[in-house]
Amino acid sequence: MFANTYKGKRILVTGHTGFKGSWLTLWLKDLGADVCGYALAPNTTPNLFEAVHVAEGIKSVIGDIRDRELLNKTFQEFQPEIVFHLAAQPLVRLSYTEPVLTYETNVIGSLNVLEAARACGSVKAFVNVTTDKCYENKEIARGYKEDEPMGGYDMYSSSKGCVEILSSSYRRSFLQQPGAYALATARAGNVIGGGDWALDRLIPDCVRSIEAGNEIEIRNPVATRPWQHVLEPLSGYILIGYLLLTQGAKYAEGFNLGPKPDSVLTVADVAQQVVKNYGKGSVHVHKRDNLHEANLLMLDITKAKEVLGWWPTYTAPEAIEKTVAWYKRFYQGEPMRGFTLQQIHEYEEKITWKKN
């Protein structure tokens, strides 16, 4: 899918060394795009970027989105047509200990990327990736819609709410004139998939415990989350980028890219499914600390269905199965680039929606 649209297109991905960024960069390269990545060096060992050799065949710039000089230099030299902005401080719990870093990266860094794109006349489409946590979460038993208030209890969530407000303001202030790029935001969360080793994320923590022969310790077993495989929102990002490039400002809005309604599972259920798919391991409920984490947060994806023609493909159990299969292969010592591309191709074959 999208091969005719993305083949030969110059695409800049910020955050290409991260979990989602590595999957996206590999997928775009597989679609024939000319990709430039801009990001900090991977911050975990192991990491997906190195495990699947993402840097092969692309231009990879190691840099900070707070470094405006290097960021602008990269844009001016590469002259991208589409920008996917994923670079961020993405962890809720880290935002409690690093609030300034979180805001400098997520808010000021995003503004730097928006400005670099505006100063670069080649950019036609910009997909700004935020999160489902951008909403003012009242833990209601329904999905949030795109027009509901932004907010956020913790510093990470509130910073992403700020990015949504920033994007809306930036669009109205600077991107209305002819020739300006089309800017959309995409909101997804609780993404799982092979190659994530970030701290304080459920499935990476489960995998680390299983591989170390330890019990899986979970802090908040009854918390419910909408779980989705990483390829679900990425397919939405790619679709939005295509629509922005081909049809412009018509799609320059915010979109929720959540999973199927029945993909809302408790943390304990997910941990048990990981153990079942792995074929080993056990779960222990650990005493919680006093850091606030939302117990319930869901997205309403009606707009994505009706406006984009996009909807999720995998169920939560399928997403968990695909994720565990990736980690098992990795820890068995198998080369992972080919298997990762195989999972991408399997997903492409199963997609039931088609690009507009």
C-alpha positions as a Markdown table, in Angstrom:
| # | Residue | x | y | z |
|---|---|---|---|---|
| 1 | Met | 0.0 | 0.0 | 0.0 |
| 2 | Phe | 1.0 | 3.6 | -0.7 |
| 3 | Ala | 3.9 | 2.4 | -2.9 |
| 4 | Asn | 3.1 | 4.8 | -5.7 |
| 5 | Thr | 2.7 | 7.7 | -3.3 |
| 6 | Tyr | 5.8 | 7.3 | -1.2 |
| 7 | Lys | 8.2 | 5.9 | -3.8 |
| 8 | Gly | 11.0 | 8.4 | -4.3 |
| 9 | Lys | 9.5 | 11.0 | -1.9 |
| 10 | Arg | 11.8 | 12.8 | 0.5 |
| 11 | Ile | 10.6 | 12.2 | 4.0 |
| 12 | Leu | 12.1 | 13.4 | 7.3 |
| 13 | Val | 11.3 | 11.5 | 10.4 |
| 14 | Thr | 12.2 | 13.0 | 13.8 |
| 15 | Gly | 12.7 | 10.4 | 16.5 |
| 16 | His | 13.8 | 7.7 | 14.0 |
| 17 | Thr | 16.0 | 6.0 | 16.6 |
| 18 | Gly | 13.1 | 5.4 | 18.9 |
| 19 | Phe | 10.7 | 2.5 | 19.1 |
| 20 | Lys | 7.8 | 3.9 | 16.9 |
| 21 | Gly | 10.3 | 5.9 | 14.8 |
| 22 | Ser | 12.3 | 2.8 | 13.9 |
| 23 | Trp | 9.2 | 0.9 | 12.8 |
| 24 | Leu | 8.0 | 3.9 | 10.8 |
| 25 | Thr | 11.4 | 4.5 | 9.1 |
| 26 | Leu | 11.8 | 0.9 | 8.1 |
| 27 | Trp | 8.2 | 0.8 | 6.7 |
| 28 | Leu | 8.7 | 4.1 | 4.7 |
| 29 | Lys | 12.0 | 2.8 | 3.3 |
| 30 | Asp | 10.3 | -0.4 | 2.3 |
| 31 | Leu | 7.7 | 1.7 | 0.4 |
| 32 | Gly | 10.6 | 3.2 | -1.6 |
| 33 | Ala | 10.8 | 6.6 | 0.2 |
| 34 | Asp | 14.1 | 8.6 | 0.4 |
| 35 | Val | 14.2 | 8.9 | 4.2 |
| 36 | Cys | 16.2 | 11.2 | 6.5 |
| 37 | Gly | 16.0 | 10.6 | 10.2 |
| 38 | Tyr | 16.8 | 13.1 | 12.9 |
| 39 | Ala | 17.0 | 12.0 | 16.6 |
| 40 | Leu | 19.1 | 11.5 | 19.6 |
| 41 | Ala | 21.1 | 8.2 | 19.8 |
| 42 | Pro | 19.2 | 5.2 | 21.1 |
| 43 | Asn | 18.9 | 5.4 | 24.9 |
| 44 | Thr | 18.5 | 1.7 | 25.7 |
| 45 | Thr | 20.6 | -1.4 | 25.1 |
| 46 | Pro | 19.4 | -3.4 | 23.2 |
| 47 | Asn | 17.3 | -1.2 | 21.0 |
| 48 | Leu | 15.2 | -1.6 | 17.8 |
| 49 | Phe | 17.1 | 0.9 | 15.8 |
| 50 | Glu | 20.3 | -1.2 | 15.9 |
| 51 | Ala | 18.5 | -4.6 | 16.1 |
| 52 | Val | 16.9 | -4.1 | 12.6 |
| 53 | His | 19.7 | -1.9 | 11.2 |
| 54 | Val | 17.4 | 1.0 | 10.5 |
| 55 | Ala | 20.3 | 3.3 | 9.5 |
| 56 | Glu | 21.0 | 1.2 | 6.4 |
| 57 | Gly | 19.9 | 2.9 | 3.2 |
| 58 | Ile | 18.8 | 6.2 | 4.9 |
| 59 | Lys | 20.4 | 9.5 | 6.0 |
| 60 | Ser | 20.6 | 9.3 | 9.8 |
| 61 | Val | 21.4 | 12.5 | 11.7 |
| 62 | Ile | 22.1 | 12.2 | 15.4 |
| 63 | Gly | 20.8 | 15.4 | 16.9 |
| 64 | Asp | 18.5 | 17.1 | 19.5 |
| 65 | Ile | 15.3 | 18.9 | 18.3 |
| 66 | Arg | 16.3 | 21.5 | 20.9 |
| 67 | Asp | 19.3 | 22.3 | 18.7 |
| 68 | Arg | 17.8 | 24.7 | 16.2 |
| 69 | Glu | 21.0 | 25.3 | 14.2 |
| 70 | Leu | 21.5 | 21.6 | 13.4 |
| 71 | Leu | 17.8 | 21.0 | 12.9 |
| 72 | Asn | 17.5 | 23.8 | 10.4 |
| 73 | Lys | 20.7 | 22.7 | 8.6 |
| 74 | Thr | 19.3 | 19.2 | 8.3 |
| 75 | Phe | 16.0 | 20.5 | 6.8 |
| 76 | Gln | 17.7 | 22.8 | 4.4 |
| 77 | Glu | 20.2 | 20.2 | 3.1 |
| 78 | Phe | 17.6 | 17.4 | 2.8 |
| 79 | Gln | 14.6 | 19.4 | 1.5 |
| 80 | Pro | 11.9 | 17.0 | 2.7 |
| 81 | Glu | 8.4 | 16.9 | 1.2 |
| 82 | Ile | 6.8 | 15.2 | 4.2 |
| 83 | Val | 7.7 | 15.4 | 7.9 |
| 84 | Phe | 6.7 | 12.9 | 10.5 |
| 85 | His | 7.5 | 14.4 | 13.9 |
| 86 | Leu | 7.8 | 11.7 | 16.6 |
| 87 | Ala | 10.8 | 12.9 | 18.6 |
| 88 | Ala | 9.8 | 13.4 | 22.2 |
| 89 | Gln | 10.3 | 12.6 | 25.9 |
| 90 | Pro | 7.7 | 9.8 | 25.8 |
| 91 | Leu | 7.5 | 8.5 | 29.4 |
| 92 | Val | 4.9 | 9.5 | 32.0 |
| 93 | Arg | 6.9 | 8.4 | 35.0 |
| 94 | Leu | 10.2 | 10.1 | 33.8 |
| 95 | Ser | 8.3 | 13.3 | 33.4 |
| 96 | Tyr | 7.9 | 13.4 | 37.2 |
| 97 | Thr | 11.7 | 13.5 | 37.7 |
| 98 | Glu | 12.5 | 15.4 | 34.5 |
| 99 | Pro | 9.8 | 18.0 | 34.1 |
| 100 | Val | 12.0 | 20.7 | 32.4 |
| 101 | Leu | 13.5 | 18.2 | 30.0 |
| 102 | Thr | 10.0 | 17.0 | 29.2 |
| 103 | Tyr | 8.6 | 20.4 | 28.4 |
| 104 | Glu | 11.7 | 21.6 | 26.6 |
| 105 | Thr | 11.7 | 18.6 | 24.3 |
| 106 | Asn | 8.0 | 18.1 | 23.8 |
| 107 | Val | 6.9 | 21.7 | 23.5 |
| 108 | Ile | 9.8 | 23.9 | 22.5 |
| 109 | Gly | 11.3 | 21.0 | 20.5 |
| 110 | Ser | 8.1 | 20.6 | 18.6 |
| 111 | Leu | 8.0 | 24.4 | 17.9 |
| 112 | Asn | 11.5 | 24.1 | 16.6 |
| 113 | Val | 10.5 | 21.4 | 14.1 |
| 114 | Leu | 7.4 | 23.3 | 13.0 |
| 115 | Glu | 9.6 | 26.4 | 12.4 |
| 116 | Ala | 12.3 | 24.4 | 10.6 |
| 117 | Ala | 9.7 | 23.0 | 8.2 |
| 118 | Arg | 8.2 | 26.5 | 7.6 |
| 119 | Ala | 11.6 | 27.9 | 6.7 |
| 120 | Cys | 12.1 | 25.0 | 4.3 |
| 121 | Gly | 9.9 | 25.6 | 1.2 |
| 122 | Ser | 9.9 | 22.0 | 0.1 |
| 123 | Val | 7.7 | 20.7 | 2.9 |
| 124 | Lys | 4.1 | 20.0 | 1.8 |
| 125 | Ala | 2.8 | 17.8 | 4.6 |
| 126 | Phe | 3.5 | 17.5 | 8.3 |
| 127 | Val | 2.2 | 14.8 | 10.6 |
| 128 | Asn | 2.7 | 15.8 | 14.3 |
| 129 | Val | 2.5 | 12.7 | 16.5 |
| 130 | Thr | 1.1 | 13.4 | 20.0 |
| 131 | Thr | -0.7 | 10.9 | 22.3 |
| 132 | Asp | -4.1 | 9.9 | 23.7 |
| 133 | Lys | -3.0 | 11.4 | 27.0 |
| 134 | Cys | -3.3 | 14.9 | 25.6 |
| 135 | Tyr | -7.0 | 15.0 | 26.7 |
| 136 | Glu | -8.2 | 16.2 | 30.1 |
| 137 | Asn | -8.8 | 12.7 | 31.5 |
| 138 | Lys | -11.9 | 12.4 | 33.7 |
| 139 | Glu | -11.7 | 8.6 | 33.5 |
| 140 | Ile | -15.1 | 8.4 | 31.8 |
| 141 | Ala | -16.4 | 5.1 | 30.4 |
| 142 | Arg | -16.3 | 6.2 | 26.8 |
| 143 | Gly | -13.8 | 7.3 | 24.2 |
| 144 | Tyr | -12.7 | 10.9 | 24.0 |
| 145 | Lys | -13.5 | 12.8 | 20.8 |
| 146 | Glu | -11.1 | 15.1 | 18.9 |
| 147 | Asp | -13.0 | 18.3 | 20.0 |
| 148 | Glu | -12.8 | 17.6 | 23.7 |
| 149 | Pro | -10.6 | 19.7 | 26.0 |
| 150 | Met | -6.8 | 19.2 | 26.1 |
| 151 | Gly | -5.3 | 18.7 | 29.6 |
| 152 | Gly | -3.1 | 16.2 | 31.4 |
| 153 | Tyr | -2.4 | 15.3 | 35.0 |
| 154 | Asp | 1.3 | 14.6 | 34.8 |
| 155 | Met | 4.0 | 16.6 | 33.0 |
| 156 | Tyr | 4.2 | 14.3 | 30.0 |
| 157 | Ser | 0.5 | 14.3 | 29.3 |
| 158 | Ser | 0.1 | 18.1 | 29.8 |
| 159 | Ser | 3.1 | 18.7 | 27.6 |
| 160 | Lys | 1.4 | 16.8 | 24.8 |
| 161 | Gly | -1.8 | 18.7 | 25.4 |
| 162 | Cys | 0.3 | 21.8 | 24.9 |
| 163 | Val | 1.7 | 20.5 | 21.6 |
| 164 | Glu | -1.9 | 20.0 | 20.4 |
| 165 | Ile | -2.8 | 23.6 | 21.3 |
| 166 | Leu | 0.5 | 24.7 | 19.8 |
| 167 | Ser | -0.2 | 22.9 | 16.5 |
| 168 | Ser | -3.7 | 24.4 | 16.2 |
| 169 | Ser | -2.4 | 27.9 | 16.9 |
| 170 | Tyr | 0.5 | 27.4 | 14.5 |
| 171 | Arg | -1.8 | 26.2 | 11.8 |
| 172 | Arg | -4.1 | 29.2 | 12.1 |
| 173 | Ser | -1.2 | 31.7 | 12.5 |
| 174 | Phe | 1.2 | 30.6 | 9.8 |
| 175 | Leu | -0.3 | 27.9 | 7.6 |
| 176 | Gln | -3.3 | 29.5 | 6.0 |
| 177 | Gln | -1.6 | 31.2 | 3.1 |
| 178 | Pro | -1.1 | 29.5 | -0.4 |
| 179 | Gly | 2.0 | 27.4 | -0.5 |
| 180 | Ala | 2.1 | 26.6 | 3.3 |
| 181 | Tyr | 2.4 | 23.0 | 4.3 |
| 182 | Ala | -0.6 | 21.1 | 5.6 |
| 183 | Leu | -0.3 | 20.1 | 9.3 |
| 184 | Ala | -2.3 | 17.4 | 11.1 |
| 185 | Thr | -1.9 | 15.8 | 14.5 |
| 186 | Ala | -2.3 | 12.1 | 15.3 |
| 187 | Arg | -3.2 | 10.8 | 18.8 |
| 188 | Ala | -2.6 | 7.2 | 19.9 |
| 189 | Gly | -1.4 | 5.5 | 23.0 |
| 190 | Asn | -0.4 | 2.2 | 24.7 |
| 191 | Val | 1.3 | 1.0 | 21.6 |
| 192 | Ile | 3.0 | -2.4 | 21.8 |
| 193 | Gly | 5.2 | -4.3 | 19.4 |
| 194 | Gly | 8.6 | -5.9 | 19.1 |
| 195 | Gly | 11.7 | -3.9 | 19.9 |
| 196 | Asp | 10.5 | -1.6 | 22.7 |
| 197 | Trp | 12.9 | -1.7 | 25.7 |
| 198 | Ala | 11.9 | 1.5 | 27.4 |
| 199 | Leu | 11.6 | 1.5 | 31.2 |
| 200 | Asp | 8.3 | 1.5 | 32.9 |
| 201 | Arg | 6.3 | 0.1 | 30.0 |
| 202 | Leu | 4.3 | -3.0 | 30.6 |
| 203 | Ile | 5.4 | -5.5 | 27.9 |
| 204 | Pro | 9.1 | -4.5 | 27.9 |
| 205 | Asp | 9.1 | -4.9 | 31.7 |
| 206 | Cys | 7.4 | -8.3 | 31.3 |
| 207 | Val | 9.9 | -9.4 | 28.7 |
| 208 | Arg | 12.9 | -8.3 | 30.8 |
| 209 | Ser | 11.6 | -10.2 | 33.8 |
| 210 | Ile | 10.9 | -13.4 | 31.8 |
| 211 | Glu | 14.3 | -13.4 | 30.2 |
| 212 | Ala | 16.0 | -12.8 | 33.6 |
| 213 | Gly | 14.0 | -15.6 | 35.1 |
| 214 | Asn | 12.2 | -13.2 | 37.5 |
| 215 | Glu | 8.6 | -12.8 | 38.4 |
| 216 | Ile | 6.7 | -10.1 | 36.5 |
| 217 | Glu | 5.9 | -7.3 | 39.0 |
| 218 | Ile | 3.0 | -5.1 | 38.1 |
| 219 | Arg | 2.0 | -1.9 | 40.0 |
| 220 | Asn | -1.6 | -1.4 | 39.0 |
| 221 | Pro | -3.3 | -4.6 | 37.9 |
| 222 | Val | -6.8 | -3.3 | 37.5 |
| 223 | Ala | -5.9 | -0.3 | 35.4 |
| 224 | Thr | -7.5 | -0.6 | 31.9 |
| 225 | Arg | -5.8 | 0.5 | 28.7 |
| 226 | Pro | -6.7 | 0.3 | 25.0 |
| 227 | Trp | -3.8 | -1.8 | 23.6 |
| 228 | Gln | -2.8 | -1.7 | 20.0 |
| 229 | His | 0.1 | -3.0 | 17.8 |
| 230 | Val | 2.5 | -0.3 | 16.7 |
| 231 | Leu | 1.7 | -0.9 | 13.1 |
| 232 | Glu | -1.9 | 0.3 | 13.7 |
| 233 | Pro | -1.2 | 4.0 | 14.4 |
| 234 | Leu | 1.8 | 4.0 | 12.0 |
| 235 | Ser | -0.6 | 3.0 | 9.2 |
| 236 | Gly | -2.7 | 5.9 | 10.2 |
| 237 | Tyr | 0.3 | 8.3 | 10.1 |
| 238 | Ile | 1.2 | 7.1 | 6.7 |
| 239 | Leu | -2.4 | 7.5 | 5.5 |
| 240 | Ile | -2.6 | 11.0 | 6.9 |
| 241 | Gly | 0.7 | 11.9 | 5.3 |
| 242 | Tyr | -0.6 | 10.7 | 1.9 |
| 243 | Leu | -3.8 | 12.6 | 2.2 |
| 244 | Leu | -2.0 | 15.8 | 3.3 |
| 245 | Leu | 0.4 | 15.5 | 0.4 |
| 246 | Thr | -2.3 | 14.8 | -2.2 |
| 247 | Gln | -5.3 | 16.8 | -0.9 |
| 248 | Gly | -3.7 | 19.4 | 1.4 |
| 249 | Ala | -5.5 | 21.3 | 4.1 |
| 250 | Lys | -8.7 | 19.3 | 3.9 |
| 251 | Tyr | -7.1 | 16.8 | 6.3 |
| 252 | Ala | -5.1 | 19.3 | 8.4 |
| 253 | Glu | -6.8 | 18.5 | 11.7 |
| 254 | Gly | -6.4 | 16.3 | 14.7 |
| 255 | Phe | -7.2 | 12.5 | 14.5 |
| 256 | Asn | -7.6 | 9.8 | 17.1 |
| 257 | Leu | -6.0 | 6.5 | 16.0 |
| 258 | Gly | -7.1 | 4.1 | 18.7 |
| 259 | Pro | -7.7 | 0.3 | 18.7 |
| 260 | Lys | -10.9 | -1.6 | 18.5 |
| 261 | Pro | -13.3 | -1.1 | 21.4 |
| 262 | Asp | -12.8 | -4.7 | 22.6 |
| 263 | Ser | -9.0 | -4.1 | 22.9 |
| 264 | Val | -9.4 | -2.5 | 26.3 |
| 265 | Leu | -7.8 | -4.9 | 28.7 |
| 266 | Thr | -6.5 | -4.6 | 32.3 |
| 267 | Val | -2.8 | -4.5 | 33.0 |
| 268 | Ala | -3.1 | -7.9 | 34.7 |
| 269 | Asp | -4.8 | -9.5 | 31.7 |
| 270 | Val | -2.1 | -8.3 | 29.3 |
| 271 | Ala | 0.7 | -9.6 | 31.6 |
| 272 | Gln | -1.0 | -13.0 | 31.8 |
| 273 | Gln | -1.3 | -13.1 | 28.0 |
| 274 | Val | 2.3 | -12.3 | 27.6 |
| 275 | Val | 3.2 | -15.2 | 29.9 |
| 276 | Lys | 0.8 | -17.5 | 27.9 |
| 277 | Asn | 2.3 | -16.6 | 24.6 |
| 278 | Tyr | 5.9 | -16.7 | 25.9 |
| 279 | Gly | 5.3 | -20.2 | 27.3 |
| 280 | Lys | 7.0 | -19.2 | 30.6 |
| 281 | Gly | 7.0 | -16.6 | 33.4 |
| 282 | Ser | 4.7 | -15.7 | 36.3 |
| 283 | Val | 3.0 | -12.5 | 37.5 |
| 284 | His | 3.3 | -10.8 | 40.9 |
| 285 | Val | 1.3 | -7.7 | 42.0 |
| 286 | His | 3.8 | -5.2 | 43.4 |
| 287 | Lys | 3.0 | -2.5 | 45.9 |
| 288 | Arg | 2.2 | 0.7 | 44.1 |
| 289 | Asp | 4.1 | 3.9 | 44.6 |
| 290 | Asn | 2.4 | 7.3 | 44.9 |
| 291 | Leu | 2.9 | 8.5 | 41.3 |
| 292 | His | -0.4 | 9.2 | 39.6 |
| 293 | Glu | -1.2 | 7.1 | 36.6 |
| 294 | Ala | -4.6 | 7.1 | 34.8 |
| 295 | Asn | -6.8 | 4.0 | 35.4 |
| 296 | Leu | -8.9 | 4.5 | 32.3 |
| 297 | Leu | -8.4 | 6.3 | 29.0 |
| 298 | Met | -10.1 | 5.5 | 25.7 |
| 299 | Leu | -10.3 | 7.1 | 22.3 |
| 300 | Asp | -13.3 | 7.6 | 20.0 |
| 301 | Ile | -12.1 | 6.8 | 16.5 |
| 302 | Thr | -15.3 | 7.6 | 14.6 |
| 303 | Lys | -13.7 | 10.6 | 12.9 |
| 304 | Ala | -10.8 | 8.5 | 11.7 |
| 305 | Lys | -13.2 | 6.0 | 10.2 |
| 306 | Glu | -15.5 | 8.6 | 8.6 |
| 307 | Val | -13.0 | 11.2 | 7.4 |
| 308 | Leu | -9.8 | 9.2 | 6.8 |
| 309 | Gly | -11.4 | 5.8 | 6.0 |
| 310 | Trp | -9.0 | 4.2 | 8.5 |
| 311 | Trp | -9.8 | 1.7 | 11.2 |
| 312 | Pro | -7.8 | -0.8 | 13.3 |
| 313 | Thr | -6.9 | -4.3 | 12.0 |
| 314 | Tyr | -5.6 | -6.4 | 14.9 |
| 315 | Thr | -7.4 | -7.4 | 18.1 |
| 316 | Ala | -5.5 | -6.9 | 21.4 |
| 317 | Pro | -4.7 | -10.7 | 21.7 |
| 318 | Glu | -3.4 | -10.6 | 18.1 |
| 319 | Ala | -1.2 | -7.5 | 18.9 |
| 320 | Ile | 0.2 | -9.3 | 22.0 |
| 321 | Glu | 0.9 | -12.5 | 20.1 |
| 322 | Lys | 2.7 | -10.5 | 17.3 |
| 323 | Thr | 4.7 | -8.6 | 19.9 |
| 324 | Val | 5.8 | -11.7 | 21.9 |
| 325 | Ala | 6.7 | -13.5 | 18.7 |
| 326 | Trp | 9.1 | -10.7 | 17.9 |
| 327 | Tyr | 10.9 | -10.8 | 21.3 |
| 328 | Lys | 11.1 | -14.6 | 21.3 |
| 329 | Arg | 12.9 | -14.5 | 17.9 |
| 330 | Phe | 15.2 | -11.7 | 19.1 |
| 331 | Tyr | 16.3 | -13.6 | 22.2 |
| 332 | Gln | 16.8 | -16.7 | 20.2 |
| 333 | Gly | 19.5 | -14.8 | 18.3 |
| 334 | Glu | 17.8 | -14.5 | 14.9 |
| 335 | Pro | 18.4 | -11.6 | 12.5 |
| 336 | Met | 15.5 | -9.2 | 13.1 |
| 337 | Arg | 15.4 | -6.9 | 10.0 |
| 338 | Gly | 13.8 | -9.6 | 7.8 |
| 339 | Phe | 11.4 | -10.7 | 10.5 |
| 340 | Thr | 10.3 | -7.1 | 11.2 |
| 341 | Leu | 9.7 | -6.5 | 7.5 |
| 342 | Gln | 7.7 | -9.8 | 7.4 |
| 343 | Gln | 5.5 | -8.5 | 10.2 |
| 344 | Ile | 5.0 | -5.3 | 8.2 |
| 345 | His | 4.0 | -7.2 | 5.1 |
| 346 | Glu | 1.7 | -9.5 | 7.0 |
| 347 | Tyr | -0.1 | -6.4 | 8.4 |
| 348 | Glu | -0.3 | -4.8 | 4.9 |
| 349 | Glu | -2.0 | -7.9 | 3.6 |
| 350 | Lys | -4.5 | -8.0 | 6.4 |
| 351 | Ile | -5.6 | -4.3 | 6.2 |
| 352 | Thr | -9.2 | -4.1 | 5.1 |
| 353 | Trp | -9.4 | -0.4 | 4.5 |
| 354 | Lys | -7.8 | 1.2 | 1.4 |
| 355 | Lys | -6.3 | 4.6 | 0.9 |
| 356 | Asn | -8.8 | 7.2 | -0.4 |
